[in-house]
Amino acid sequence: MDKIALTAGALYVIVLLRAGGTFAVGWLAGAGARRSRFAERLSSARFQRAERAIQRWGAPVVAVSFLTVGFQTAANFLAGSMRMPLPRYLPALFIGGAAWALLYATVGLGILEVLGRLFAEHAALGTAGVAVLVLAACGAVAYRRRRAAPAGGAVAEEA
């Protein structure tokens, strides 16, 4: 239990610094955009409505984003660039960050322990398991690239 608490505490500090830093960078980027040639677009009624909605309802989105892969950084950056008030952002950061740290500390450490035992007791089986995971990841990447490629695959020649 001590190992989980130490890992969760370290991960919590890391996620608070990383997500808070992303929020701050977003805040600065939003401030810069408001002084740039995009200022006119940012002052439109439509953008103002979106900004108010994020300021008011964005905290649950930020908190839940910590349980996703790949959306967390975008949510924190957008919360900053849309100037979500700190009294709304900080509780979402603290709650979401705690959930993220506990999840990774328990599940992550559990997976590492299982892999460690597997390699210690059955090195060939552990190696095969890692190979299967690597091949599955490569297959997923190849599949996504093929789906993203334009249909037909060939460039039309000009006559």
C-alpha positions as CSV (number, residue, x, y, z in Angstrom):
1,M,0.0,0.0,0.0
2,D,2.9,2.3,0.7
3,K,4.2,2.0,-2.8
4,I,0.8,2.9,-4.3
5,A,0.4,6.0,-2.0
6,L,3.9,7.2,-2.9
7,T,3.3,6.6,-6.6
8,A,-0.1,8.3,-6.5
9,G,1.4,11.3,-4.7
10,A,4.2,11.7,-7.2
11,L,1.8,11.3,-10.2
12,Y,-0.6,13.8,-8.6
13,V,2.2,16.5,-8.3
14,I,3.2,15.7,-11.9
15,V,-0.3,16.0,-13.3
16,L,-1.0,19.3,-11.3
17,L,2.1,20.9,-12.7
18,R,1.6,19.6,-16.3
19,A,-2.1,20.4,-16.6
20,G,-1.8,23.7,-14.7
21,G,1.1,24.6,-17.0
22,T,-1.0,23.7,-20.1
23,F,-3.8,25.9,-18.7
24,A,-1.4,28.8,-18.2
25,V,0.0,28.4,-21.7
26,G,-3.6,28.4,-23.0
27,W,-4.3,31.5,-21.0
28,L,-1.3,33.3,-22.5
29,A,-2.1,32.1,-26.0
30,G,-5.7,33.4,-25.6
31,A,-4.4,36.8,-24.4
32,G,-2.1,37.0,-27.4
33,A,-4.9,36.1,-29.8
34,R,-7.1,38.8,-28.3
35,R,-4.4,41.3,-29.3
36,S,-3.7,40.0,-32.7
37,R,-5.5,40.2,-36.1
38,F,-7.9,37.5,-34.8
39,A,-9.3,39.9,-32.1
40,E,-12.2,40.8,-34.3
41,R,-13.2,37.2,-34.7
42,L,-12.8,36.5,-31.0
43,S,-15.1,39.4,-30.1
44,S,-18.0,38.0,-32.2
45,A,-21.3,37.1,-30.5
46,R,-20.9,33.5,-31.4
47,F,-17.4,33.2,-29.9
48,Q,-18.5,35.1,-26.8
49,R,-21.4,32.6,-26.2
50,A,-19.0,29.7,-26.6
51,E,-16.6,31.3,-24.2
52,R,-19.3,31.9,-21.6
53,A,-20.4,28.3,-21.9
54,I,-16.9,26.9,-21.4
55,Q,-16.4,29.3,-18.4
56,R,-19.6,28.1,-16.9
57,W,-19.8,24.4,-17.8
58,G,-16.3,23.5,-18.8
59,A,-15.2,22.3,-15.3
60,P,-16.9,18.9,-15.6
61,V,-15.3,18.5,-19.0
62,V,-11.9,19.3,-17.6
63,A,-12.3,16.9,-14.7
64,V,-13.5,14.0,-17.0
65,S,-10.8,14.7,-19.5
66,F,-8.2,13.3,-17.1
67,L,-9.8,9.9,-17.6
68,T,-9.3,10.0,-21.4
69,V,-6.2,9.5,-23.5
70,G,-5.3,12.4,-25.8
71,F,-8.1,14.8,-24.8
72,Q,-6.6,15.9,-21.5
73,T,-4.1,18.4,-22.9
74,A,-6.6,19.9,-25.3
75,A,-9.2,20.4,-22.6
76,N,-6.8,22.2,-20.2
77,F,-5.4,24.3,-23.0
78,L,-8.9,25.3,-24.2
79,A,-10.0,26.1,-20.6
80,G,-7.0,28.4,-20.4
81,S,-7.5,30.1,-23.8
82,M,-11.2,30.6,-23.1
83,R,-10.3,32.1,-19.7
84,M,-12.2,29.7,-17.5
85,P,-12.2,31.4,-14.1
86,L,-9.7,29.8,-11.6
87,P,-12.5,29.2,-9.0
88,R,-14.1,26.8,-11.5
89,Y,-10.9,25.4,-13.0
90,L,-8.9,24.5,-9.9
91,P,-11.5,22.1,-8.4
92,A,-11.8,20.4,-11.7
93,L,-8.0,20.1,-11.9
94,F,-7.7,18.8,-8.3
95,I,-10.5,16.2,-8.7
96,G,-9.6,15.1,-12.2
97,G,-5.9,15.0,-11.4
98,A,-6.5,12.9,-8.3
99,A,-8.6,10.4,-10.3
100,W,-5.8,10.2,-13.0
101,A,-3.1,9.7,-10.4
102,L,-5.0,7.0,-8.5
103,L,-5.9,5.2,-11.7
104,Y,-2.4,5.2,-13.0
105,A,-0.9,4.3,-9.6
106,T,-3.1,1.3,-9.1
107,V,-3.7,-0.1,-12.6
108,G,-0.3,1.0,-13.9
109,L,1.6,-0.5,-11.0
110,G,-0.5,-3.6,-11.2
111,I,0.3,-4.1,-14.9
112,L,4.0,-3.5,-14.3
113,E,4.0,-6.1,-11.5
114,V,2.3,-8.6,-13.6
115,L,4.7,-8.0,-16.5
116,G,7.7,-8.2,-14.0
117,R,6.5,-11.6,-12.7
118,L,5.8,-12.9,-16.1
119,F,9.3,-12.0,-17.3
120,A,10.9,-13.4,-14.1
121,E,9.0,-16.7,-14.2
122,H,8.4,-17.2,-17.9
123,A,10.7,-15.1,-20.0
124,A,9.6,-16.6,-23.3
125,L,6.0,-16.0,-22.5
126,G,6.7,-12.4,-21.4
127,T,8.6,-11.7,-24.6
128,A,5.8,-13.2,-26.7
129,G,3.3,-11.1,-24.9
130,V,5.3,-7.9,-25.5
131,A,5.7,-8.9,-29.2
132,V,2.0,-9.4,-29.5
133,L,1.3,-5.9,-28.0
134,V,3.9,-4.3,-30.3
135,L,2.4,-6.0,-33.4
136,A,-1.1,-5.0,-32.3
137,A,0.0,-1.4,-32.0
138,C,1.7,-1.5,-35.4
139,G,-1.4,-3.0,-36.9
140,A,-3.6,-0.3,-35.4
141,V,-1.4,2.4,-36.8
142,A,-1.3,0.8,-40.2
143,Y,-5.1,0.4,-40.2
144,R,-5.6,4.1,-39.3
145,R,-3.2,5.3,-41.9
146,R,-5.0,3.2,-44.6
147,R,-8.4,4.6,-43.6
148,A,-7.0,8.1,-43.7
149,A,-5.5,7.7,-47.2
150,P,-7.5,9.0,-50.1
151,A,-9.7,6.5,-51.9
152,G,-8.1,5.2,-55.1
153,G,-4.6,5.7,-53.8
154,A,-3.3,6.8,-57.2
155,V,-2.8,10.4,-58.4
156,A,-4.8,11.2,-61.5
157,E,-2.6,11.9,-64.5
158,E,-3.2,14.9,-66.6
159,A,-3.7,14.4,-70.3
